[in-house]
Amino acid sequence: MWQVANRTPFQAGGTFIRDAHGHEHWCVAIRATFTADAAGRVHIAQEQMPVNFVARYGGSENEVLLAEDDFVPFAPAGDILLHGELQPAVSDDRPTPLTFKVGAVSKQAILHPPRRARLVGRKWKLSDQGRHDRLSLGWQSSFGGSLPQPLDDGPPENPLGYGEWLRAPHQFSPNTETILPRIEAVGCDCMRDPQQSRVLGFGPIPRWWRPRLQLAGTFDDAWRRARSPLMPVDHDPRFACAAPADQWSEKYLKGGEPVFLDGFTGAVPWQFRLPQALFQVETKMRTGTVPSKAHIARLDLFPAESRFSVLWLSTLPCDGRDHEIQVTRVALRQLAGVER
């Protein structure tokens, strides 16, 4: 009962999930991990990443979201996420561009060398600058941070970052020092104009940070009286998307799309095409066997490791029939774009 019989070389698992209206669905996830070498040749990875039934966190205080849970079948757009580390294309101390493209999704950023600022009087001044070195692709490398006295009452946009202090020098004592962000938006440099800087990153966003929380809806007394435990009437299904908004694939990826990352993997760009896979997903119930279609819900890229993972999801509505579900059989019927 409630089993997944996985006949693929990948990882798979299933669980029950409810949509925003409270309807129950049996959801099956297939997570396939591949490697892509410098020539763009794609292989099935020897070590397959597991399906994430819950979110995973890291850091000394578990403050870093490493991965969201994989069961997000009702997200209206696909997530494209970057993880791990970045190896700069240059080793000097000049800002260098970063370019990231997957199919129709395109994004650019600026990578700064390691820098620090010191508060001299009422002005922040550059106190130290190094040469480019390897760094994390996590939000701690991006513009953000928290002030002792926040400038607004809203939830944080990126509490792990640096640079926010430059917006409020009056809140700090002379000679205070701070790290400056390595990754910023094109045309931005918080050392020149911190008010113009904006948060830009590549990894998963926690649900309580501003970009996602503002999509969750209004959980007030009216909701408690009329809707709880269902989602609010103003709930935006894009809340389920963990990637930054400019990394959403508005049309689900299908496989075959080109992937191009420049500035993330040293002097040589990382480029390849996503493999195309056709899965057969069939659920045996007491009344018969029901087929389901699977779509690509998320793409996780690990450029420093020349590795990527693709998540397919399928759903089966089962209001009041969850006890009838016995087993879902998952088989790989076709795989193209992968070296044998």
Secondary structure, DSSP 8 states (H G I E B T S, - for coil): --EEEEESSSEEEEEEEE-TT--EEEEEEEEEEEEE-TT--EEE-SS-----SS-EEESTTS-EEEE--S--TT-SSEEEEE-SEEB-S--SSS-EEEEEEETTEEEEEEE---EEEEEETTEEEEEEE-----EE-SGGGBEE---SS-SSSS--S-TT-EEGGGG-GGGS-TT-EEE--SEE-TT--TTT-TTT------S---TTSHHHHHHH---SHHHHHHTTTS--TT--GGGG--S-GGGEESS---S--EEEEESSBTTS-EEEE--EEEEEEEEEETTEEEEE--EEEEEEEEGGGTEEEEEEEEEEE-TTTGGGEEEEEEEEEEEES---
